[in-house]
Amino acid sequence: MSADGATTTNNTNPSSSSPPSKPKSNKIAFAVIRMPDGIEHEIPLPPKTFSSGREGCYAQIPGFFYNDEVYGGQIQVWKKGEKGQQKA
């Protein structure tokens, strides 16, 4: 199973006048979905900065079959607390 569409981009401009931010982590978190019959699906969650400015992880699940039905969805995980810098 793939997590198609789960890539993120970092649009930083080194010539911008904004203060330098700490480097992004290249670590990927994983979520495990365990179905009622015990079969597990591991979903990679690459880092993402959400439109709110919060840092976290995100994955789009394109689809998988279980009991002759198709399932899909999204997984979002973010740091609690203060929001990141808002977009202008």
C-alpha positions in Angstrom: 0.0 0.0 0.0 1.3 3.5 -0.8 0.6 6.9 0.8 0.3 8.6 -2.6 0.0 12.3 -2.4 1.6 12.6 1.0 4.6 14.7 -0.1 5.2 18.2 1.2 7.3 21.0 -0.1 9.2 23.6 1.9 9.0 27.0 0.1 11.6 28.9 2.0 13.4 31.8 0.2 16.9 32.4 1.5 16.8 36.0 0.4 13.6 36.8 2.3 13.8 39.2 5.3 12.0 36.9 7.7 14.1 35.5 10.6 15.7 32.1 10.1 13.7 29.2 11.2 15.0 26.0 12.7 15.7 23.3 10.2 12.8 20.9 9.3 13.1 17.3 10.5 13.3 14.7 7.8 12.0 12.1 10.2 8.8 10.3 9.2 6.3 9.1 11.7 4.2 6.0 11.1 0.6 5.3 12.0 -0.7 1.7 12.2 -4.3 0.9 11.4 -5.4 -2.5 12.8 -8.5 -3.9 11.2 -11.0 -6.1 13.2 -9.4 -9.3 11.8 -6.0 -8.2 13.1 -4.5 -7.2 9.7 -2.3 -4.1 10.1 -1.7 -1.3 7.6 1.3 0.9 8.2 0.9 4.5 7.0 4.0 6.8 6.6 3.3 10.3 7.9 5.8 12.8 6.5 6.3 16.2 8.2 4.0 19.0 7.2 3.4 22.6 8.0 -0.4 23.2 7.9 -2.0 26.3 6.5 -2.6 27.4 10.2 1.2 27.4 10.7 1.1 24.4 13.0 3.8 21.8 12.6 2.9 18.1 12.3 2.5 15.1 10.0 0.0 14.3 7.3 -0.9 11.5 5.0 -3.6 11.0 2.4 -4.7 7.3 2.2 -5.7 6.7 -1.4 -7.5 3.5 -0.8 -7.3 -0.1 0.3 -9.6 -3.1 0.3 -11.0 -4.8 3.4 -13.9 -7.3 3.3 -14.6 -6.5 -0.4 -15.0 -2.8 0.4 -12.7 0.1 -0.4 -11.5 2.4 2.4 -9.6 5.6 2.3 -9.0 8.8 4.3 -6.5 11.2 5.8 -4.4 11.2 8.9 -3.4 14.5 10.5 -1.2 14.9 13.6 0.0 18.3 14.9 1.8 19.8 17.9 -0.5 21.2 20.5 0.0 24.7 21.8 0.8 27.9 20.1 0.1 28.2 16.4 3.0 28.8 14.0 3.5 32.0 12.1 0.3 33.1 10.3 0.4 33.7 6.6 0.2 37.4 5.6 
